[in-house]
Amino acid sequence: MPGLTTMSLPLRMMGNTSVKLLMGMIRDNGHFDPADNIVRLPCPILERASVKVPSEILDN
């Protein structure tokens, strides 16, 4: 069975960002505007054998 391709999740960064947003909500008495708090974090693809071209195809 080939290794499955997955996403690398930045768990520590996600936790830190969540705490910062929560602390901001507490500081602002619960006010939270999602449009002002869009966060994009890197989630690179970890390519494994499940997405590689089989060697039989390359040999032909």
CHARMM internal coordinates of N, CA and C (Angstrom, degrees):
IC EDIT
DIST 1 N 1 CA 1.4457
DIST 1 CA 1 C 1.5333
ANGL 1 N 1 CA 1 C 108.45
DIST 1 C 2 N 1.3148
ANGL 1 CA 1 C 2 N 117.65
DIHE 1 N 1 CA 1 C 2 N 126.86
DIST 2 N 2 CA 1.4731
ANGL 1 C 2 N 2 CA 118.97
DIHE 1 CA 1 C 2 N 2 CA -179.20
DIST 2 CA 2 C 1.5281
ANGL 2 N 2 CA 2 C 111.35
DIHE 1 C 2 N 2 CA 2 C -73.08
DIST 2 C 3 N 1.3311
ANGL 2 CA 2 C 3 N 115.05
DIHE 2 N 2 CA 2 C 3 N 153.65
DIST 3 N 3 CA 1.4665
ANGL 2 C 3 N 3 CA 119.34
DIHE 2 CA 2 C 3 N 3 CA 174.67
DIST 3 CA 3 C 1.5214
ANGL 3 N 3 CA 3 C 109.95
DIHE 2 C 3 N 3 CA 3 C -63.64
DIST 3 C 4 N 1.3118
ANGL 3 CA 3 C 4 N 117.10
DIHE 3 N 3 CA 3 C 4 N 139.93
DIST 4 N 4 CA 1.4638
ANGL 3 C 4 N 4 CA 121.44
DIHE 3 CA 3 C 4 N 4 CA -177.21
DIST 4 CA 4 C 1.5236
ANGL 4 N 4 CA 4 C 111.48
DIHE 3 C 4 N 4 CA 4 C -86.14
DIST 4 C 5 N 1.3129
ANGL 4 CA 4 C 5 N 115.92
DIHE 4 N 4 CA 4 C 5 N 140.89
DIST 5 N 5 CA 1.4549
ANGL 4 C 5 N 5 CA 122.15
DIHE 4 CA 4 C 5 N 5 CA 175.46
DIST 5 CA 5 C 1.5270
ANGL 5 N 5 CA 5 C 108.54
DIHE 4 C 5 N 5 CA 5 C -72.13
DIST 5 C 6 N 1.3099
ANGL 5 CA 5 C 6 N 116.62
DIHE 5 N 5 CA 5 C 6 N 137.29
DIST 6 N 6 CA 1.4612
ANGL 5 C 6 N 6 CA 121.06
DIHE 5 CA 5 C 6 N 6 CA -178.25
DIST 6 CA 6 C 1.5280
ANGL 6 N 6 CA 6 C 110.22
DIHE 5 C 6 N 6 CA 6 C -137.33
DIST 6 C 7 N 1.3092
ANGL 6 CA 6 C 7 N 115.45
DIHE 6 N 6 CA 6 C 7 N 177.26
DIST 7 N 7 CA 1.4632
ANGL 6 C 7 N 7 CA 122.57
DIHE 6 CA 6 C 7 N 7 CA 173.65
DIST 7 CA 7 C 1.5243
ANGL 7 N 7 CA 7 C 107.84
DIHE 6 C 7 N 7 CA 7 C -105.72
DIST 7 C 8 N 1.3016
ANGL 7 CA 7 C 8 N 116.26
DIHE 7 N 7 CA 7 C 8 N 139.58
DIST 8 N 8 CA 1.4595
ANGL 7 C 8 N 8 CA 120.89
DIHE 7 CA 7 C 8 N 8 CA 175.49
DIST 8 CA 8 C 1.5253
ANGL 8 N 8 CA 8 C 107.59
DIHE 7 C 8 N 8 CA 8 C -89.63
DIST 8 C 9 N 1.3106
ANGL 8 CA 8 C 9 N 116.62
DIHE 8 N 8 CA 8 C 9 N 114.47
DIST 9 N 9 CA 1.4599
ANGL 8 C 9 N 9 CA 120.49
DIHE 8 CA 8 C 9 N 9 CA -178.17
DIST 9 CA 9 C 1.5308
ANGL 9 N 9 CA 9 C 109.95
DIHE 8 C 9 N 9 CA 9 C -94.64
DIST 9 C 10 N 1.3385
ANGL 9 CA 9 C 10 N 116.52
DIHE 9 N 9 CA 9 C 10 N 128.83
DIST 10 N 10 CA 1.4632
ANGL 9 C 10 N 10 CA 120.34
DIHE 9 CA 9 C 10 N 10 CA 179.46
DIST 10 CA 10 C 1.5282
ANGL 10 N 10 CA 10 C 110.36
DIHE 9 C 10 N 10 CA 10 C -80.64
DIST 10 C 11 N 1.3241
ANGL 10 CA 10 C 11 N 116.54
DIHE 10 N 10 CA 10 C 11 N 74.75
DIST 11 N 11 CA 1.4655
ANGL 10 C 11 N 11 CA 121.40
DIHE 10 CA 10 C 11 N 11 CA -171.33
DIST 11 CA 11 C 1.5314
ANGL 11 N 11 CA 11 C 112.79
DIHE 10 C 11 N 11 CA 11 C -59.13
DIST 11 C 12 N 1.3157
ANGL 11 CA 11 C 12 N 118.03
DIHE 11 N 11 CA 11 C 12 N -43.69
DIST 12 N 12 CA 1.4678
ANGL 11 C 12 N 12 CA 120.13
DIHE 11 CA 11 C 12 N 12 CA -179.87
DIST 12 CA 12 C 1.5374
ANGL 12 N 12 CA 12 C 110.39
DIHE 11 C 12 N 12 CA 12 C -63.54
DIST 12 C 13 N 1.3219
ANGL 12 CA 12 C 13 N 116.42
DIHE 12 N 12 CA 12 C 13 N -43.33
DIST 13 N 13 CA 1.4551
ANGL 12 C 13 N 13 CA 120.60
DIHE 12 CA 12 C 13 N 13 CA 179.03
DIST 13 CA 13 C 1.5346
ANGL 13 N 13 CA 13 C 110.56
DIHE 12 C 13 N 13 CA 13 C -64.60
DIST 13 C 14 N 1.3321
ANGL 13 CA 13 C 14 N 117.00
DIHE 13 N 13 CA 13 C 14 N -38.14
DIST 14 N 14 CA 1.4652
ANGL 13 C 14 N 14 CA 120.88
DIHE 13 CA 13 C 14 N 14 CA 178.07
DIST 14 CA 14 C 1.5276
ANGL 14 N 14 CA 14 C 110.32
DIHE 13 C 14 N 14 CA 14 C -62.90
DIST 14 C 15 N 1.3388
ANGL 14 CA 14 C 15 N 116.36
DIHE 14 N 14 CA 14 C 15 N -43.51
DIST 15 N 15 CA 1.4614
ANGL 14 C 15 N 15 CA 120.30
DIHE 14 CA 14 C 15 N 15 CA 179.07
DIST 15 CA 15 C 1.5149
ANGL 15 N 15 CA 15 C 111.94
DIHE 14 C 15 N 15 CA 15 C -64.80
DIST 15 C 16 N 1.3412
ANGL 15 CA 15 C 16 N 116.95
DIHE 15 N 15 CA 15 C 16 N -45.70
DIST 16 N 16 CA 1.4676
ANGL 15 C 16 N 16 CA 120.69
DIHE 15 CA 15 C 16 N 16 CA 178.84
DIST 16 CA 16 C 1.5211
ANGL 16 N 16 CA 16 C 111.57
DIHE 15 C 16 N 16 CA 16 C -60.35
DIST 16 C 17 N 1.3171
ANGL 16 CA 16 C 17 N 116.54
DIHE 16 N 16 CA 16 C 17 N -43.28
DIST 17 N 17 CA 1.4587
ANGL 16 C 17 N 17 CA 121.21
DIHE 16 CA 16 C 17 N 17 CA -179.71
DIST 17 CA 17 C 1.5251
ANGL 17 N 17 CA 17 C 110.93
DIHE 16 C 17 N 17 CA 17 C -65.13
DIST 17 C 18 N 1.3321
ANGL 17 CA 17 C 18 N 116.70
DIHE 17 N 17 CA 17 C 18 N -41.02
DIST 18 N 18 CA 1.4687
ANGL 17 C 18 N 18 CA 120.71
DIHE 17 CA 17 C 18 N 18 CA 178.52
DIST 18 CA 18 C 1.5231
ANGL 18 N 18 CA 18 C 111.54
DIHE 17 C 18 N 18 CA 18 C -61.33
DIST 18 C 19 N 1.3242
ANGL 18 CA 18 C 19 N 116.29
DIHE 18 N 18 CA 18 C 19 N -43.13
DIST 19 N 19 CA 1.4720
ANGL 18 C 19 N 19 CA 120.10
DIHE 18 CA 18 C 19 N 19 CA 179.43
DIST 19 CA 19 C 1.5269
ANGL 19 N 19 CA 19 C 110.34
DIHE 18 C 19 N 19 CA 19 C -64.56
DIST 19 C 20 N 1.3195
ANGL 19 CA 19 C 20 N 117.45
DIHE 19 N 19 CA 19 C 20 N -41.92
DIST 20 N 20 CA 1.4712
ANGL 19 C 20 N 20 CA 120.19
DIHE 19 CA 19 C 20 N 20 CA 178.75
DIST 20 CA 20 C 1.5265
ANGL 20 N 20 CA 20 C 111.20
DIHE 19 C 20 N 20 CA 20 C -61.37
DIST 20 C 21 N 1.3334
ANGL 20 CA 20 C 21 N 116.58
DIHE 20 N 20 CA 20 C 21 N -43.24
DIST 21 N 21 CA 1.4655
ANGL 20 C 21 N 21 CA 119.97
DIHE 20 CA 20 C 21 N 21 CA 178.31
DIST 21 CA 21 C 1.5250
ANGL 21 N 21 CA 21 C 111.38
DIHE 20 C 21 N 21 CA 21 C -64.89
DIST 21 C 22 N 1.3254
ANGL 21 CA 21 C 22 N 116.68
DIHE 21 N 21 CA 21 C 22 N -42.82
DIST 22 N 22 CA 1.4589
ANGL 21 C 22 N 22 CA 121.03
DIHE 21 CA 21 C 22 N 22 CA 179.03
DIST 22 CA 22 C 1.5297
ANGL 22 N 22 CA 22 C 111.21
DIHE 21 C 22 N 22 CA 22 C -63.14
DIST 22 C 23 N 1.3285
ANGL 22 CA 22 C 23 N 116.93
DIHE 22 N 22 CA 22 C 23 N -43.67
DIST 23 N 23 CA 1.4679
ANGL 22 C 23 N 23 CA 120.42
DIHE 22 CA 22 C 23 N 23 CA 178.39
DIST 23 CA 23 C 1.5291
ANGL 23 N 23 CA 23 C 110.62
DIHE 22 C 23 N 23 CA 23 C -62.63
DIST 23 C 24 N 1.3212
ANGL 23 CA 23 C 24 N 117.04
DIHE 23 N 23 CA 23 C 24 N -36.62
DIST 24 N 24 CA 1.4650
ANGL 23 C 24 N 24 CA 120.60
DIHE 23 CA 23 C 24 N 24 CA 175.90
DIST 24 CA 24 C 1.5119
ANGL 24 N 24 CA 24 C 111.50
DIHE 23 C 24 N 24 CA 24 C -64.60
DIST 24 C 25 N 1.3341
ANGL 24 CA 24 C 25 N 117.47
DIHE 24 N 24 CA 24 C 25 N -39.96
DIST 25 N 25 CA 1.4688
ANGL 24 C 25 N 25 CA 120.74
DIHE 24 CA 24 C 25 N 25 CA 177.19
DIST 25 CA 25 C 1.5243
ANGL 25 N 25 CA 25 C 110.68
DIHE 24 C 25 N 25 CA 25 C -63.47
DIST 25 C 26 N 1.3129
ANGL 25 CA 25 C 26 N 117.09
DIHE 25 N 25 CA 25 C 26 N -43.05
DIST 26 N 26 CA 1.4686
ANGL 25 C 26 N 26 CA 121.01
DIHE 25 CA 25 C 26 N 26 CA 179.67
DIST 26 CA 26 C 1.5231
ANGL 26 N 26 CA 26 C 109.58
DIHE 25 C 26 N 26 CA 26 C -63.19
DIST 26 C 27 N 1.3355
ANGL 26 CA 26 C 27 N 116.47
DIHE 26 N 26 CA 26 C 27 N -45.03
DIST 27 N 27 CA 1.4653
ANGL 26 C 27 N 27 CA 121.36
DIHE 26 CA 26 C 27 N 27 CA 179.85
DIST 27 CA 27 C 1.5355
ANGL 27 N 27 CA 27 C 111.09
DIHE 26 C 27 N 27 CA 27 C -61.32
DIST 27 C 28 N 1.3405
ANGL 27 CA 27 C 28 N 117.11
DIHE 27 N 27 CA 27 C 28 N -36.03
DIST 28 N 28 CA 1.4695
ANGL 27 C 28 N 28 CA 121.89
DIHE 27 CA 27 C 28 N 28 CA -177.07
DIST 28 CA 28 C 1.5242
ANGL 28 N 28 CA 28 C 112.74
DIHE 27 C 28 N 28 CA 28 C -96.11
DIST 28 C 29 N 1.3379
ANGL 28 CA 28 C 29 N 117.51
DIHE 28 N 28 CA 28 C 29 N 23.49
DIST 29 N 29 CA 1.4693
ANGL 28 C 29 N 29 CA 123.13
DIHE 28 CA 28 C 29 N 29 CA 177.57
DIST 29 CA 29 C 1.5282
ANGL 29 N 29 CA 29 C 113.01
DIHE 28 C 29 N 29 CA 29 C 56.33
DIST 29 C 30 N 1.3082
ANGL 29 CA 29 C 30 N 116.95
DIHE 29 N 29 CA 29 C 30 N 40.98
DIST 30 N 30 CA 1.4585
ANGL 29 C 30 N 30 CA 120.92
DIHE 29 CA 29 C 30 N 30 CA 174.40
DIST 30 CA 30 C 1.5097
ANGL 30 N 30 CA 30 C 115.02
DIHE 29 C 30 N 30 CA 30 C 87.68
DIST 30 C 31 N 1.3336
ANGL 30 CA 30 C 31 N 117.64
DIHE 30 N 30 CA 30 C 31 N -4.07
DIST 31 N 31 CA 1.4650
ANGL 30 C 31 N 31 CA 119.24
DIHE 30 CA 30 C 31 N 31 CA 178.60
DIST 31 CA 31 C 1.5208
ANGL 31 N 31 CA 31 C 109.20
DIHE 30 C 31 N 31 CA 31 C -70.64
DIST 31 C 32 N 1.3159
ANGL 31 CA 31 C 32 N 115.70
DIHE 31 N 31 CA 31 C 32 N 129.61
DIST 32 N 32 CA 1.4639
ANGL 31 C 32 N 32 CA 120.95
DIHE 31 CA 31 C 32 N 32 CA 179.05
DIST 32 CA 32 C 1.5067
ANGL 32 N 32 CA 32 C 108.71
DIHE 31 C 32 N 32 CA 32 C -147.56
DIST 32 C 33 N 1.3128
ANGL 32 CA 32 C 33 N 116.56
DIHE 32 N 32 CA 32 C 33 N 119.04
DIST 33 N 33 CA 1.4647
ANGL 32 C 33 N 33 CA 121.57
DIHE 32 CA 32 C 33 N 33 CA 176.96
DIST 33 CA 33 C 1.5271
ANGL 33 N 33 CA 33 C 107.55
DIHE 32 C 33 N 33 CA 33 C -111.85
DIST 33 C 34 N 1.3292
ANGL 33 CA 33 C 34 N 117.19
DIHE 33 N 33 CA 33 C 34 N 108.24
DIST 34 N 34 CA 1.4622
ANGL 33 C 34 N 34 CA 119.98
DIHE 33 CA 33 C 34 N 34 CA -177.28
DIST 34 CA 34 C 1.5303
ANGL 34 N 34 CA 34 C 113.18
DIHE 33 C 34 N 34 CA 34 C -55.73
DIST 34 C 35 N 1.3255
ANGL 34 CA 34 C 35 N 117.40
DIHE 34 N 34 CA 34 C 35 N -33.66
DIST 35 N 35 CA 1.4618
ANGL 34 C 35 N 35 CA 120.23
DIHE 34 CA 34 C 35 N 35 CA -179.16
DIST 35 CA 35 C 1.5286
ANGL 35 N 35 CA 35 C 111.77
DIHE 34 C 35 N 35 CA 35 C -63.35
DIST 35 C 36 N 1.3319
ANGL 35 CA 35 C 36 N 116.85
DIHE 35 N 35 CA 35 C 36 N -27.60
DIST 36 N 36 CA 1.4614
ANGL 35 C 36 N 36 CA 120.66
DIHE 35 CA 35 C 36 N 36 CA 179.18
DIST 36 CA 36 C 1.5225
ANGL 36 N 36 CA 36 C 112.27
DIHE 35 C 36 N 36 CA 36 C -89.06
DIST 36 C 37 N 1.3125
ANGL 36 CA 36 C 37 N 117.80
DIHE 36 N 36 CA 36 C 37 N -2.78
DIST 37 N 37 CA 1.4597
ANGL 36 C 37 N 37 CA 121.22
DIHE 36 CA 36 C 37 N 37 CA -173.75
DIST 37 CA 37 C 1.5244
ANGL 37 N 37 CA 37 C 113.21
DIHE 36 C 37 N 37 CA 37 C -129.51
DIST 37 C 38 N 1.3173
ANGL 37 CA 37 C 38 N 116.38
DIHE 37 N 37 CA 37 C 38 N 38.63
DIST 38 N 38 CA 1.4612
ANGL 37 C 38 N 38 CA 119.72
DIHE 37 CA 37 C 38 N 38 CA 177.10
DIST 38 CA 38 C 1.5296
ANGL 38 N 38 CA 38 C 107.89
DIHE 37 C 38 N 38 CA 38 C -75.00
DIST 38 C 39 N 1.3066
ANGL 38 CA 38 C 39 N 115.82
DIHE 38 N 38 CA 38 C 39 N 126.76
DIST 39 N 39 CA 1.4561
ANGL 38 C 39 N 39 CA 121.33
DIHE 38 CA 38 C 39 N 39 CA -178.11
DIST 39 CA 39 C 1.5240
ANGL 39 N 39 CA 39 C 108.50
DIHE 38 C 39 N 39 CA 39 C -123.66
DIST 39 C 40 N 1.3086
ANGL 39 CA 39 C 40 N 116.21
DIHE 39 N 39 CA 39 C 40 N 128.15
DIST 40 N 40 CA 1.4640
ANGL 39 C 40 N 40 CA 121.00
DIHE 39 CA 39 C 40 N 40 CA 176.32
DIST 40 CA 40 C 1.5118
ANGL 40 N 40 CA 40 C 107.70
DIHE 39 C 40 N 40 CA 40 C -117.98
DIST 40 C 41 N 1.3033
ANGL 40 CA 40 C 41 N 114.79
DIHE 40 N 40 CA 40 C 41 N 125.00
DIST 41 N 41 CA 1.4562
ANGL 40 C 41 N 41 CA 120.77
DIHE 40 CA 40 C 41 N 41 CA -179.47
DIST 41 CA 41 C 1.5250
ANGL 41 N 41 CA 41 C 109.17
DIHE 40 C 41 N 41 CA 41 C -117.26
DIST 41 C 42 N 1.3251
ANGL 41 CA 41 C 42 N 116.81
DIHE 41 N 41 CA 41 C 42 N 149.80
DIST 42 N 42 CA 1.4591
ANGL 41 C 42 N 42 CA 118.95
DIHE 41 CA 41 C 42 N 42 CA -179.98
DIST 42 CA 42 C 1.5274
ANGL 42 N 42 CA 42 C 111.31
DIHE 41 C 42 N 42 CA 42 C -69.89
DIST 42 C 43 N 1.3099
ANGL 42 CA 42 C 43 N 115.55
DIHE 42 N 42 CA 42 C 43 N 133.30
DIST 43 N 43 CA 1.4719
ANGL 42 C 43 N 43 CA 121.65
DIHE 42 CA 42 C 43 N 43 CA 176.92
DIST 43 CA 43 C 1.5289
ANGL 43 N 43 CA 43 C 107.61
DIHE 42 C 43 N 43 CA 43 C -136.09
DIST 43 C 44 N 1.3228
ANGL 43 CA 43 C 44 N 116.88
DIHE 43 N 43 CA 43 C 44 N 75.51
DIST 44 N 44 CA 1.4710
ANGL 43 C 44 N 44 CA 119.07
DIHE 43 CA 43 C 44 N 44 CA -176.28
DIST 44 CA 44 C 1.5246
ANGL 44 N 44 CA 44 C 112.55
DIHE 43 C 44 N 44 CA 44 C -66.88
DIST 44 C 45 N 1.3211
ANGL 44 CA 44 C 45 N 114.24
DIHE 44 N 44 CA 44 C 45 N 150.44
DIST 45 N 45 CA 1.4594
ANGL 44 C 45 N 45 CA 121.32
DIHE 44 CA 44 C 45 N 45 CA 176.45
DIST 45 CA 45 C 1.5232
ANGL 45 N 45 CA 45 C 108.47
DIHE 44 C 45 N 45 CA 45 C -80.35
DIST 45 C 46 N 1.3077
ANGL 45 CA 45 C 46 N 116.36
DIHE 45 N 45 CA 45 C 46 N 132.71
DIST 46 N 46 CA 1.4629
ANGL 45 C 46 N 46 CA 122.19
DIHE 45 CA 45 C 46 N 46 CA 174.60
DIST 46 CA 46 C 1.5265
ANGL 46 N 46 CA 46 C 107.24
DIHE 45 C 46 N 46 CA 46 C -101.20
DIST 46 C 47 N 1.3153
ANGL 46 CA 46 C 47 N 115.80
DIHE 46 N 46 CA 46 C 47 N 94.85
DIST 47 N 47 CA 1.4622
ANGL 46 C 47 N 47 CA 120.31
DIHE 46 CA 46 C 47 N 47 CA -177.11
DIST 47 CA 47 C 1.5244
ANGL 47 N 47 CA 47 C 109.98
DIHE 46 C 47 N 47 CA 47 C -73.68
DIST 47 C 48 N 1.2977
ANGL 47 CA 47 C 48 N 113.81
DIHE 47 N 47 CA 47 C 48 N 131.32
DIST 48 N 48 CA 1.4580
ANGL 47 C 48 N 48 CA 120.42
DIHE 47 CA 47 C 48 N 48 CA 176.97
DIST 48 CA 48 C 1.5281
ANGL 48 N 48 CA 48 C 108.17
DIHE 47 C 48 N 48 CA 48 C -127.24
DIST 48 C 49 N 1.2926
ANGL 48 CA 48 C 49 N 116.91
DIHE 48 N 48 CA 48 C 49 N -169.14
DIST 49 N 49 CA 1.4719
ANGL 48 C 49 N 49 CA 121.51
DIHE 48 CA 48 C 49 N 49 CA -173.54
DIST 49 CA 49 C 1.5273
ANGL 49 N 49 CA 49 C 113.78
DIHE 48 C 49 N 49 CA 49 C -60.33
DIST 49 C 50 N 1.3143
ANGL 49 CA 49 C 50 N 118.33
DIHE 49 N 49 CA 49 C 50 N -19.51
DIST 50 N 50 CA 1.4733
ANGL 49 C 50 N 50 CA 120.23
DIHE 49 CA 49 C 50 N 50 CA -177.26
DIST 50 CA 50 C 1.5300
ANGL 50 N 50 CA 50 C 112.42
DIHE 49 C 50 N 50 CA 50 C -69.00
DIST 50 C 51 N 1.3332
ANGL 50 CA 50 C 51 N 118.86
DIHE 50 N 50 CA 50 C 51 N -14.05
DIST 51 N 51 CA 1.4651
ANGL 50 C 51 N 51 CA 120.11
DIHE 50 CA 50 C 51 N 51 CA 179.09
DIST 51 CA 51 C 1.5170
ANGL 51 N 51 CA 51 C 112.80
DIHE 50 C 51 N 51 CA 51 C -117.20
DIST 51 C 52 N 1.3043
ANGL 51 CA 51 C 52 N 117.81
DIHE 51 N 51 CA 51 C 52 N 3.29
DIST 52 N 52 CA 1.4552
ANGL 51 C 52 N 52 CA 121.01
DIHE 51 CA 51 C 52 N 52 CA -179.25
DIST 52 CA 52 C 1.5237
ANGL 52 N 52 CA 52 C 110.32
DIHE 51 C 52 N 52 CA 52 C -87.01
DIST 52 C 53 N 1.3297
ANGL 52 CA 52 C 53 N 115.35
DIHE 52 N 52 CA 52 C 53 N 152.21
DIST 53 N 53 CA 1.4467
ANGL 52 C 53 N 53 CA 120.87
DIHE 52 CA 52 C 53 N 53 CA 177.97
DIST 53 CA 53 C 1.5337
ANGL 53 N 53 CA 53 C 108.57
DIHE 52 C 53 N 53 CA 53 C -72.18
DIST 53 C 54 N 1.3237
ANGL 53 CA 53 C 54 N 117.15
DIHE 53 N 53 CA 53 C 54 N 128.35
DIST 54 N 54 CA 1.4628
ANGL 53 C 54 N 54 CA 119.36
DIHE 53 CA 53 C 54 N 54 CA 179.45
DIST 54 CA 54 C 1.5339
ANGL 54 N 54 CA 54 C 111.01
DIHE 53 C 54 N 54 CA 54 C -58.63
DIST 54 C 55 N 1.3205
ANGL 54 CA 54 C 55 N 116.74
DIHE 54 N 54 CA 54 C 55 N 143.95
DIST 55 N 55 CA 1.4699
ANGL 54 C 55 N 55 CA 121.32
DIHE 54 CA 54 C 55 N 55 CA -176.66
DIST 55 CA 55 C 1.5276
ANGL 55 N 55 CA 55 C 111.65
DIHE 54 C 55 N 55 CA 55 C -62.68
DIST 55 C 56 N 1.3406
ANGL 55 CA 55 C 56 N 118.11
DIHE 55 N 55 CA 55 C 56 N -28.10
DIST 56 N 56 CA 1.4713
ANGL 55 C 56 N 56 CA 119.56
DIHE 55 CA 55 C 56 N 56 CA 179.04
DIST 56 CA 56 C 1.5160
ANGL 56 N 56 CA 56 C 110.96
DIHE 55 C 56 N 56 CA 56 C -61.91
DIST 56 C 57 N 1.3234
ANGL 56 CA 56 C 57 N 118.09
DIHE 56 N 56 CA 56 C 57 N -34.18
DIST 57 N 57 CA 1.4593
ANGL 56 C 57 N 57 CA 121.92
DIHE 56 CA 56 C 57 N 57 CA -179.76
DIST 57 CA 57 C 1.5239
ANGL 57 N 57 CA 57 C 109.50
DIHE 56 C 57 N 57 CA 57 C -72.58
DIST 57 C 58 N 1.3219
ANGL 57 CA 57 C 58 N 116.55
DIHE 57 N 57 CA 57 C 58 N -39.93
DIST 58 N 58 CA 1.4635
ANGL 57 C 58 N 58 CA 120.21
DIHE 57 CA 57 C 58 N 58 CA -179.35
DIST 58 CA 58 C 1.5269
ANGL 58 N 58 CA 58 C 112.42
DIHE 57 C 58 N 58 CA 58 C -68.16
DIST 58 C 59 N 1.3243
ANGL 58 CA 58 C 59 N 117.34
DIHE 58 N 58 CA 58 C 59 N -30.48
DIST 59 N 59 CA 1.4657
ANGL 58 C 59 N 59 CA 121.52
DIHE 58 CA 58 C 59 N 59 CA -177.90
DIST 59 CA 59 C 1.5154
ANGL 59 N 59 CA 59 C 113.02
DIHE 58 C 59 N 59 CA 59 C -73.61
DIST 59 C 60 N 1.3420
ANGL 59 CA 59 C 60 N 118.74
DIHE 59 N 59 CA 59 C 60 N -19.29
DIST 60 N 60 CA 1.4832
ANGL 59 C 60 N 60 CA 121.97
DIHE 59 CA 59 C 60 N 60 CA -177.16
DIST 60 CA 60 C 1.4900
ANGL 60 N 60 CA 60 C 112.17
DIHE 59 C 60 N 60 CA 60 C -82.42
END
COOR INIT
IC SEED 1 N 1 CA 1 C
IC BUILD
